[in-house]
Amino acid sequence: MAIKQNLGIDFCGVHFENPVMLSSSPVSNTAEMISRCFEAGFGGVVYKTVGLDNIKIIHPSPRMKSFDYQNKELVGLQNVEQTSDRPTVDNFKDMEYLKKRWPNKVVISSVMGWKRNEWHDLARMSEDAGVDILELNFSCPHMTVEGAGMKVGQAHALVQDFTEVAFKAVKIPIIAKLTPNITDITEPAIYAKQGGAVGITAVNTVAGLTGVDLKTLTPWPNVFGLGAVSGFSGPAIKPIGLRAISQLARHPNLKLPLSGVGGIETWVDALEYILLGASTLQITTGVIHYGYRIVEDILEGLAYFMQERGVAQLSDLVGKAVPKLVSPNDFDLSRQGIANYDLKRCIGCGQCHIVCQDAGGQCLSWDAKERRPVMDQSKCLSCMVCSFVCPVSAPPLITYKEVPNKPEILPPVSVL
Ligand SMILES: Cc1cc2nc3c(=O)[nH]c(=O)nc-3n(C[C@H](O)[C@H](O)[C@H](O)COP(=O)(O)O)c2cc1C
């Protein structure tokens, strides 16, 4: 049964029919592609980053490398793709077409200049093309031409200056896309705000290296015998994206609408970004993995969740989990628990016993005859590593249980 729930939301003064967008990348490269993503149900798009033609863009070849883990493909993705290599004017014509063809969808132009006049001109061209919002790309970690992308995002004065140049050039709302490759992402956000940004997008790719080609001993992506640290994206970076969004949401002086990016593939990922402060969402690697149809599951899942919880508007969920996010030194350490076993469903694999011995508190011994773990509750560290390896799920066999008045556990003592 299809659920009809209103997923509309306002972001930087612009109404979105739903919060899910393509992020700026090869998935948002042309009007033809973006038209298909709109047909699939996306509420908006951030167009592939556009620069001026004076900088000749040539993409390294190959430009991507999948990061697979065991049998799971595309857990992450390394890329060295540059900004758009299409003529500037063609890109803006595509944006103009999209806005006319899809008036109810949100089109965001993403731009990257090198000098002040370039940021100015790109902002003007964006506004002339009729886009709803301008996103400033201060965050690509692997530009082949020095002095742009992440290098700007790490230099606070430049973030403020270039934002200000764009802000003075146009009337449309400006958002800054920030790099996670920095100690404190809230710092450039504040500078962007001072320059006139009314929203923040986080995150661009994390600087990473997926491995080494063992045939040729070349680090990936092995561009004719050479590798490079470059942008890493996909599910593996979701914890970094969530960390960034929550830090931006919690900052007392920022208070800007946030667009969350990084590892979103499912409605649960989307919801987690919303609960931690994002009011719109952006996706690339999920689309590279599954195509534009990924949006159907996300919209349906969000709608079901809202209906089940009686949530009238999506905006009611934005930042809902943020007040519960504290520094670890604010935890209530007087409350403690243990692992709780439903042994009726145990299959006797012994994984819990092995990890408890080698990585936990040695609270489990092994009844070899019955093939069952035997627990000494007083030694359980509540680290829960046993639950991570137990293959019995839905519902999990091992759960966490608070134990009032739990005696203090002494650290394990070596007798060797
Ligand atoms: C191949 C590729 C090209 C990208 N190009 C751009 C770009 O031109 N501009 C930009 O702001 N971000 C670019 N990104 C970053 C994405 O927009 C996004 O921030 C990042 O991939 C994290 O989201 P994800 O995990 O959903 O992929 C690119 C990412 C990939 C994988």
The ligand as a MOL file (V3000), in Angstrom:
LIG
                    3D

  0  0  0     0  0            999 V3000
M  V30 BEGIN CTAB
M  V30 COUNTS 31 33 0 0 0
M  V30 BEGIN ATOM
M  V30 1 C 32.8700 10.7150 -8.9550 0
M  V30 2 C 32.5010 11.8360 -8.0330 0
M  V30 3 C 32.5420 13.1450 -8.4810 0
M  V30 4 C 32.2060 14.1920 -7.6300 0
M  V30 5 N 32.2080 15.4740 -8.0980 0
M  V30 6 C 31.8200 16.4870 -7.2930 0
M  V30 7 C 31.7110 17.8000 -7.7840 0
M  V30 8 O 31.9530 18.0840 -8.9650 0
M  V30 9 N 31.3480 18.7850 -6.9210 0
M  V30 10 C 31.0470 18.5260 -5.5970 0
M  V30 11 O 30.6980 19.4480 -4.8620 0
M  V30 12 N 31.1200 17.2790 -5.1120 0
M  V30 13 C 31.4910 16.2560 -5.9290 0
M  V30 14 N 31.5130 14.9770 -5.4460 0
M  V30 15 C 31.1760 14.7350 -4.0200 0
M  V30 16 C 29.7030 14.3480 -3.8420 0
M  V30 17 O 28.8390 15.3550 -4.2860 0
M  V30 18 C 29.3970 14.0010 -2.3830 0
M  V30 19 O 29.6630 15.1460 -1.5890 0
M  V30 20 C 30.2390 12.8540 -1.8510 0
M  V30 21 O 30.4020 11.8690 -2.8400 0
M  V30 22 C 29.6250 12.2150 -0.6110 0
M  V30 23 O 28.3230 11.7220 -0.8790 0
M  V30 24 P 28.0210 10.1710 -1.2310 0
M  V30 25 O 28.5980 9.3530 -0.1360 0
M  V30 26 O 26.5280 10.0950 -1.3580 0
M  V30 27 O 28.6990 9.8830 -2.5310 0
M  V30 28 C 31.8360 13.9150 -6.2890 0
M  V30 29 C 31.7900 12.5840 -5.8400 0
M  V30 30 C 32.1100 11.5570 -6.6900 0
M  V30 31 C 32.0400 10.1460 -6.1830 0
M  V30 END ATOM
M  V30 BEGIN BOND
M  V30 1 1 1 2
M  V30 2 1 2 3
M  V30 3 2 2 30
M  V30 4 2 3 4
M  V30 5 1 4 5
M  V30 6 1 4 28
M  V30 7 2 5 6
M  V30 8 1 6 7
M  V30 9 1 6 13
M  V30 10 2 7 8
M  V30 11 1 7 9
M  V30 12 1 9 10
M  V30 13 2 10 11
M  V30 14 1 10 12
M  V30 15 2 12 13
M  V30 16 1 13 14
M  V30 17 1 14 15
M  V30 18 1 14 28
M  V30 19 1 15 16
M  V30 20 1 16 17
M  V30 21 1 16 18
M  V30 22 1 18 19
M  V30 23 1 18 20
M  V30 24 1 20 21
M  V30 25 1 20 22
M  V30 26 1 22 23
M  V30 27 1 23 24
M  V30 28 2 24 25
M  V30 29 1 24 26
M  V30 30 1 24 27
M  V30 31 2 28 29
M  V30 32 1 29 30
M  V30 33 1 30 31
M  V30 END BOND
M  V30 END CTAB
M  END
